[in-house]
């Protein structure tokens, strides 16, 4: 088994930053995207220039049959993943009394069902390879503390935290670590319109985080130095909570 890592939602933002950081450190990458093929192809070119092998996977993480088919085919061709990083997710923010059924269902379906859809087909090949492994999920400060206007998103991310902790117990004896990174406000498209004065009020460090600051932690959690770290939720939020 090669040191290959699947990263969902890796054509932009935090996922892209993680992919580049891991490639810089010699990991081969399974680069997932949903719909923006041109952006994914650009990232693929960047990673290939760093001398690593890159495969492209396209699917909607909420579409269980499509996810299963794509991941199983990729594993059949290239072998089991050493690492899986569940990064892709969506938000539909609104006050709960005004939240539609679709706004609730779509966020829970994509973010929380995506945990099962993506990680489940990767587990047994990783176990059967008998070389350990790393699973990293991305939650949010909202999944720890909640946030007004994000009842659906907060619920989905809190669910990911619980699932991460439970899965870590099942896989610990297999030398597969399972951890969660919980970012705060990070400079991505999701918060591109966030007012600066509100950032200054909410974040003691008076700035948003950068995708590279998440990527550095992910790279560490994939390293041998993190072999004894599992079942943890690590916050990267500038002191918000």
Secondary structure, 3 states (H helix, E strand, C coil): CCCEEEECCCCCHHHHHHHHHHHHCCCEEEEEECCCHHHHHHHHHHHHHCCCCEEEEECCCCCHHHHHHHHHHHHHHHCCCCEEEECCCCCCCCCHHHCCHHHHHHHHHHHHHHHHHHHHHHHHHHHHHCCCEEEEEECCHHHHHCCCCCHHHHHHHHHHHHHHHHHHHHHHHHCEEEEEEEECCECCHHHCCCCHHHHHHHCCCCCCECHHHHHHHHHHHCCHHHCCCCCCEEEECCCCC
